[in-house]
Amino acid sequence: MLDAKTADGTMMHDTRPARCPVHAPADHPEIPPAKIGVLLANLGTPDNYDYWSMRRYLNEFLSDKRVIDYSAWVWQPLLQLVVLSKRPFSSGAAYKSIWNEEAGESPLMTITKAQTAKIRETMIQRHGDDVQVEFCMRYGNPSTRSVLRRMIDDGCQKILFFPLYPQYAGATTATANDQLFRALMQEKWQPPVRTVPAYFDQPAYIDALAQSVEKAYALMETPPDVLVTSYHGVPKRYLMEGDPYHCQCQKTTRLLRERLGWDEDRIVTTFQSRFGPEEWLKPYTVEEVARLAELGKKRIAVIAPAFSADCIETLEEINEEIRESFEEAGGESFTYIPCLNDDAAHIQALAQVIDDNLKGWIA
C-alpha cells in the first residue's frame, strides 16, 4: 500500500501495491501504479505575518517578471532598498488582521486546503484511485516544484495543471504555468502535461457566481442599489500588449448579469489593488464606490469574481479599505459577498472543468 501525505496535510491511501515492471530484472525498483495527477495552483501566501516571512514572500512575488516587468537594473534596487524595507510591515499588519490563528495560516491556505479535499473526494467518487488531486502555490509553500516531484514519485504519469484563476492574465495564469514548466525542466522523465485554460465563461462557474449573489440578496430586507464586480487590476499597458484579462472580466460580468436577469444599471465592473505609478485598468474600485455613494447609491454589494478563494485582497482590501471609501462618501449599507471558496456549486463547477480537460486521458 502507498501512503502519502498530501499538500493539505491529510493522508492519501492508494490500496494498489507497487510492483516491478513485467520482464524487469529482479533488482529493478518497484513502480507505483500509474495515475493521473490533478495539480491545483493558487497565487500563494506567506508562512506567517512577521517581517522576515513577509519579506521572503514579497521578494519572490514582486521579483516575478510577469508581475513587475520593469528592467531588473531599475526595479531590483528599488525593490530591495525601498519597497522591501517598508512593505513587509504594512502587509504583515494586513495579514495579521485576517490570519487564521487557530490553524496558523492565512485564509487562502485554509480555503485552498478545503477546496482540494472536496475536489479530491469528488474525483475519487468518479474515478477511484486513477486520479490524484493536490495543490501548490506559485509563491511560498507548498511550492510547485515540491508537489510535482512528489506526485511523480506517487506514480502520476500524466499531469493536469489547473491554475485557479477564472480569467486569464499573464501575471496569474501564465506565471503559474511558467513555474510548472520550470519544475518539469528538472525531471529526467517528464510526464505528459496539460494546462487548464481560463474558465470565465463556463456555465457552471457563472451559475455558481449567480447563486452566491442570489443567496446573499435573499438575506437582505432591501436589495442593494448596485452590485460591484471588483476584479484584481493590472496595468492598462498589459491590455494594449494583448493580455485578454480585461475582456474576460467584462464578459464574466455580462454573463453574470444575463444569468441574474438584470438591467445593465444594476451591476458595474471595477478593478482594485493598484501598485506603482502607471495607469491601471479603470474604473478603480476604491474610487468607483465613492462615486456611487455621491450619486445617491447608498446601498451596494461587492463581489470578487476573479478570486477563487478569499484572500488578503478580498478580506482586508475590500472589507476594509474599499468599504471605508464608500462609507466616507456617504454610503450607508455595504455588503461583501464572499468568494465561491469551497461552496458545493463551486466545487462541482471546478470538477466539471477538470473532467472536461481529462477527456482522452480517462473514461
C-alpha positions in Angstrom: 0.0 0.0 0.0 1.3 3.5 -0.8 0.6 6.1 1.9 1.5 9.7 1.1 0.8 12.9 3.0 -0.9 15.4 0.7 -0.2 19.1 0.5 -3.2 19.9 2.7 -1.9 17.6 5.5 -4.3 14.7 5.0 -3.3 11.2 4.3 -3.9 9.7 0.9 -4.2 6.0 0.6 -3.7 4.1 -2.6 -4.6 0.4 -2.0 -2.8 -0.8 -5.1 0.6 -2.1 -4.4 3.8 -1.0 -6.1 5.2 -3.7 -8.4 8.3 -4.3 -10.6 7.6 -3.9 -14.3 6.9 -7.2 -16.2 10.1 -8.7 -17.6 12.2 -6.4 -15.5 15.3 -7.8 -13.6 14.8 -8.8 -10.0 16.7 -5.7 -8.7 14.5 -3.3 -10.6 12.9 -0.7 -8.3 9.2 -1.2 -7.7 7.0 1.3 -9.6 3.7 2.6 -8.1 0.5 2.1 -10.1 0.0 4.6 -12.9 -2.3 7.5 -12.1 -3.3 10.9 -13.5 -2.4 13.8 -11.3 -4.5 16.9 -11.0 -2.4 19.8 -9.6 -4.4 22.8 -8.5 -2.4 26.1 -8.3 -3.2 29.4 -6.5 -1.2 32.5 -6.0 0.4 31.9 -2.7 0.7 33.1 0.9 3.4 34.0 3.4 4.2 31.4 6.0 3.5 34.0 8.7 2.9 37.7 9.1 6.2 38.6 10.8 8.7 40.8 8.9 11.0 38.2 7.5 8.2 35.8 6.4 6.6 38.7 4.7 9.8 39.9 3.1 10.6 36.5 1.7 7.1 36.2 0.2 7.0 39.7 -1.2 10.5 39.4 -2.6 9.5 36.2 -4.5 6.2 37.7 -5.7 7.5 41.2 -6.7 10.6 39.8 -8.4 8.5 37.9 -10.9 8.9 39.4 -14.3 5.3 38.5 -15.1 4.1 40.7 -12.2 6.5 43.6 -12.4 8.0 43.7 -15.9 10.4 46.7 -15.4 14.0 46.2 -16.2 15.8 44.4 -13.3 18.5 47.0 -13.1 15.8 49.7 -12.4 13.4 47.6 -10.4 15.6 45.4 -8.2 17.4 48.2 -6.4 14.1 50.0 -5.7 12.5 46.7 -4.6 15.4 45.6 -2.3 16.3 49.0 -0.8 12.9 50.8 -0.6 9.9 48.5 -1.1 11.1 45.6 1.0 12.3 47.8 3.8 8.7 49.1 4.4 6.1 47.0 2.8 6.6 43.8 4.9 5.4 45.9 7.9 2.2 47.2 6.3 1.4 43.9 4.5 2.2 42.0 7.7 -0.3 44.1 9.6 -2.9 43.5 6.9 -2.3 39.7 7.1 -2.4 39.7 10.9 -5.9 41.3 10.8 -7.3 38.3 8.8 -4.9 35.5 9.9 -6.4 32.1 10.9 -4.7 31.9 14.2 -6.2 28.6 15.2 -4.7 26.9 12.1 -1.6 29.1 12.0 -2.1 30.0 8.3 -3.7 32.6 6.0 -7.4 32.2 5.0 -6.2 31.5 1.4 -4.3 28.4 2.7 -7.2 27.2 4.8 -9.7 27.6 1.9 -7.4 26.1 -0.7 -7.0 23.0 1.5 -10.7 22.7 1.8 -11.2 23.1 -1.9 -8.6 20.4 -2.6 -10.1 18.0 -0.2 -13.6 18.3 -1.7 -12.4 18.1 -5.3 -10.3 15.1 -4.3 -13.4 13.4 -2.8 -15.3 14.2 -6.0 -12.7 12.7 -8.2 -12.4 9.6 -6.1 -16.2 9.1 -6.4 -16.0 9.5 -10.2 -12.6 7.8 -10.9 -11.5 5.8 -7.9 -7.7 5.6 -7.4 -7.0 6.6 -11.0 -6.8 10.3 -10.2 -4.7 12.0 -7.5 -5.5 15.7 -6.6 -3.0 18.0 -4.9 -2.4 21.7 -4.7 0.5 24.1 -4.9 1.3 27.8 -4.6 3.1 29.9 -7.2 4.8 31.8 -4.4 5.5 30.4 -1.0 4.6 26.9 0.2 3.9 24.2 -0.9 5.9 25.0 -3.9 5.1 23.9 -7.4 8.4 22.0 -7.7 8.0 20.1 -4.4 4.4 18.9 -5.1 5.1 18.0 -8.7 8.1 15.9 -7.6 6.0 14.1 -5.0 3.2 13.4 -7.5 5.6 11.9 -10.0 7.0 9.7 -7.2 3.5 8.7 -6.4 3.0 7.3 -9.9 1.3 10.3 -11.7 2.3 9.6 -15.2 0.1 12.4 -16.6 -0.4 15.8 -15.0 -3.4 18.2 -15.4 -2.3 21.6 -14.1 -5.1 23.8 -13.1 -4.4 27.5 -12.2 -7.4 28.6 -10.1 -7.9 31.8 -11.9 -11.2 32.1 -13.8 -9.9 34.8 -16.1 -6.5 34.5 -17.8 -3.8 37.1 -17.1 -0.1 37.0 -17.7 0.5 37.9 -14.1 -1.6 35.0 -12.7 -2.2 32.1 -15.1 0.9 32.5 -17.2 3.3 32.8 -14.3 1.8 29.7 -12.7 2.3 27.8 -15.9 5.8 29.1 -16.2 6.7 27.8 -12.8 5.3 24.3 -13.7 7.4 24.3 -16.8 10.5 25.3 -14.8 9.8 22.4 -12.5 9.5 20.0 -15.4 12.9 21.1 -16.6 14.4 19.3 -13.6 12.7 16.0 -14.3 14.6 13.3 -16.2 11.4 11.6 -17.2 8.8 14.3 -17.9 5.2 13.2 -17.7 2.8 14.5 -20.4 1.2 17.7 -19.1 -2.0 19.7 -19.9 -2.7 23.1 -18.6 -6.4 24.1 -18.0 -7.5 27.3 -19.8 -9.4 30.1 -18.3 -13.0 29.1 -17.3 -14.5 32.6 -17.0 -17.4 31.8 -19.4 -18.2 28.2 -18.3 -21.9 28.0 -17.5 -21.4 26.1 -14.2 -19.0 28.8 -12.9 -21.3 31.6 -13.9 -24.2 29.8 -12.3 -22.2 29.3 -9.1 -21.5 33.1 -9.0 -25.2 33.9 -9.6 -26.3 31.5 -6.8 -23.9 33.3 -4.4 -25.5 36.6 -5.3 -29.0 35.3 -5.0 -28.3 33.8 -1.6 -26.8 37.0 -0.3 -29.6 39.1 -1.6 -32.2 36.8 -0.2 -30.9 37.6 3.3 -31.4 41.4 2.9 -34.6 43.2 3.7 -33.7 45.8 1.0 -31.6 44.8 -2.0 -28.5 46.8 -2.9 -28.8 49.6 -5.5 -25.8 48.3 -7.3 -23.7 45.1 -7.4 -20.0 46.0 -7.9 -17.9 43.2 -9.5 -14.4 44.0 -8.4 -11.6 42.3 -10.2 -7.9 42.5 -9.4 -6.3 45.2 -11.6 -3.4 45.1 -14.0 -1.6 47.9 -15.8 -3.6 49.2 -18.7 -0.5 48.7 -20.8 -1.0 44.9 -20.5 -4.3 45.2 -22.3 -2.7 47.2 -25.0 0.0 44.5 -25.4 -2.5 41.7 -25.9 -3.4 40.4 -22.5 -7.1 39.2 -22.7 -7.8 39.7 -18.9 -9.8 42.9 -19.2 -12.1 41.5 -21.9 -12.6 38.2 -20.0 -13.5 40.2 -16.8 -16.1 42.3 -18.8 -17.6 39.1 -20.3 -17.8 37.5 -16.8 -19.8 40.5 -15.6 -22.1 40.4 -18.7 -22.8 36.7 -18.4 -23.5 37.1 -14.6 -25.9 39.9 -15.3 -27.7 37.9 -18.0 -27.9 34.9 -15.7 -29.4 37.1 -13.0 -31.8 38.6 -15.5 -30.8 42.2 -14.5 -30.7 45.5 -16.3 -27.3 47.0 -17.1 -27.6 49.7 -14.4 -27.7 47.2 -11.6 -24.1 45.9 -12.0 -20.8 47.6 -12.7 -17.2 46.3 -13.4 -14.3 47.8 -11.5 -10.6 47.0 -10.7 -8.8 47.0 -7.4 -5.2 46.6 -6.0 -3.2 49.2 -7.9 0.5 49.1 -7.4 3.0 51.7 -8.8 2.6 55.0 -10.6 1.4 53.9 -14.1 -2.3 53.8 -15.1 -4.1 50.6 -14.4 -7.4 49.2 -15.7 -10.3 51.5 -14.8 -12.6 52.3 -13.1 -10.7 51.8 -9.8 -12.9 50.1 -7.2 -11.9 52.4 -4.3 -12.9 55.4 -6.4 -16.0 54.0 -8.0 -17.7 53.0 -4.8 -17.2 56.6 -3.5 -18.7 57.9 -6.8 -21.7 55.7 -6.4 -22.3 56.9 -2.9 -22.1 60.5 -4.1 -24.6 59.7 -6.8 -27.1 58.5 -4.2 -26.4 54.8 -4.4 -26.5 54.3 -0.6 -26.6 50.5 -0.7 -24.1 48.4 -2.6 -22.8 44.9 -2.6 -19.3 43.9 -3.8 -18.3 40.5 -5.3 -14.8 39.5 -6.5 -15.2 37.1 -9.4 -11.5 36.9 -10.3 -10.7 35.2 -7.0 -11.4 31.5 -6.5 -10.8 31.9 -2.7 -11.0 34.7 -0.2 -7.6 36.3 0.5 -5.9 39.5 1.5 -7.3 41.4 -1.4 -10.9 40.5 -0.5 -11.0 40.1 3.3 -8.8 43.1 4.0 -8.8 45.4 1.0 -12.5 45.1 0.0 -13.9 44.7 3.5 -11.8 47.5 5.0 -10.2 50.0 2.5 -13.0 49.9 -0.1 -15.8 49.7 2.5 -14.3 52.8 4.2 -14.1 54.7 0.9 -17.8 54.0 0.3 -18.9 55.0 3.8 -16.8 58.1 3.9 -18.5 59.3 0.7 -22.0 58.9 2.3 -22.7 55.2 1.7 -24.9 53.5 4.2 -25.0 49.8 3.5 -22.0 47.9 2.3 -22.2 44.1 1.8 -19.3 42.0 0.7 -20.3 38.7 -0.9 -17.6 36.1 -0.2 -15.7 34.3 -2.9 -17.1 30.9 -4.0 -14.4 29.2 -1.9 -15.5 25.6 -1.1 -19.2 26.1 -1.8 -20.7 23.0 -3.3 -21.7 24.7 -6.5 -18.2 25.9 -7.0 -16.6 22.5 -6.3 -18.9 21.0 -8.9 -18.0 23.7 -11.4 -14.3 23.1 -10.9 -14.8 19.3 -11.0 -16.6 19.8 -14.3 -13.7 21.8 -15.7 -11.3 19.1 -14.6 -13.3 16.3 -16.2 -13.6 18.3 -19.5 -9.9 18.6 -19.6 -9.2 15.0 -18.7 -11.1 13.8 -21.8 -8.9 11.3 -23.8 -6.9 10.5 -20.7 -9.7 8.9 -18.6 -13.1 7.5 -19.4 
